[in-house]
Amino acid sequence: MASACSQRLDPIAGDGWIAVGDAASAFDPLSSMGIMKALRSAVDAAAAILRHLAGERDAFAGYAQTIAADYTRYLDTRTRYYAMEQRWPDAPFWQRRAPQMEEVAANVAAARGA
């Protein structure tokens, strides 16, 4: 069994490299957003690479900021959807996620400057 948890690489880009798709950030499979996110990440990465090769020094940093912002929005959305589910509070799946949801909610609030 392999973990399919949500996660984001830090840093997403460095000197002469960028992470793309699930290497940059992975979304919970329940979100059904993984393929769309991976394809968009690939298109954005290709554009960043072209800008980098054309001499734009902050192209990779801009790409990394976009991936990080998308991940923060995803966490916010995931937290709201998970919080709506109240049918199985004693199920191990939801018990394992309860502390995560509290932590994510606090991180999202901090990222927004609240």
N, C-alpha and C positions, 0 to 999 in steps of 0.2 A: 504494500500500500504506500502511495506517495502523497505527500501533503499537497493540498490545493489551496493553501491559505493566501489571503491577500498580502502582498508585499511590494516594496519599492526599493530599488537599488539606490544606494547613496555612497558615492556620487553617481549620477546618471551618465555623466560625460567627463572626460579628462583630456589631457594633452594628446590630441591626435586620435581619440576614440570616442564613440558614443554607444550606449546600449539601446537596443531596439526590441520592440514587442515585449514578451514576457520577461526578457532579460532586464528590461528597464522597470517594468511594473507588471504585476499579475493581479487580476481581479478574481474574486470569488466566482466559481463556475455557476452558482445559482443566479448570478446577475445576468447571465447570457450576453455579456458585453465583450468577452475575450477576443473573438475573431475580429469584430469591428475595431476594437482598440488596437489590436496588433497591426491591422492593415493601415489604420490612420497613422500609427507610430512609424510604420515603414515609409509612408509617403512624406511625413514630416522629417524623418531622418534623412531621406534622399535629398530633400530641399536644403536641409542644414549642411549636408556634405557638399552639395554644389556651391552654396554660399561660402563655406569654409575654403574650398578649393579656389574660389574667386577672390580670396583674400579677406573675407569678413572675419575678423578675429573673434568676435563674440557669437558666432553662429551656433556653436555647440552649447554654449551657455544658455542661449535663448531656447534652444530645443529642450534642454534639461529643465528649464523653468516651466515650459509648457507641459511636459510630462508630470512634473511635480504638482502643478496646479490641477491637472486632470485627475491625478490620484487623490488629492485632497477633496475635490468635488465628489469623486466616486465614494470615498469613505463617508462623507456626509450623507449621500443618498443611501448607501448601504445601511448606515445606522438608523435612518428614518424607517426604511422598509423592515429591517429586523425588529425594530421596536414595535411595529404594528402587529407582529405575530404574537398572540397571547394564548393560543389554543393548547400548547404543550409545554407549560413552564417547567415540568419535571423531567422532560426528555433530555437525555445527555447532550444531544446536539445543541439545544438552546441554552442549557446550563453552561456549557463550555464557552459560549459566545457572550453571555451576559457581562462578565468583567471586561471583555474586549470592547463591547459597545460603550461602556462607561468611559474607558480609556480613550477610545476614538472620539467620542463626543467632546471630551476635554481637549484633545489635540486639535480638533477642527475649530473649536471655539478659540483656542490660543492662536491658531494660524490666521483667524479672522481678526485678531486683535481685541477680542471680547473680554 
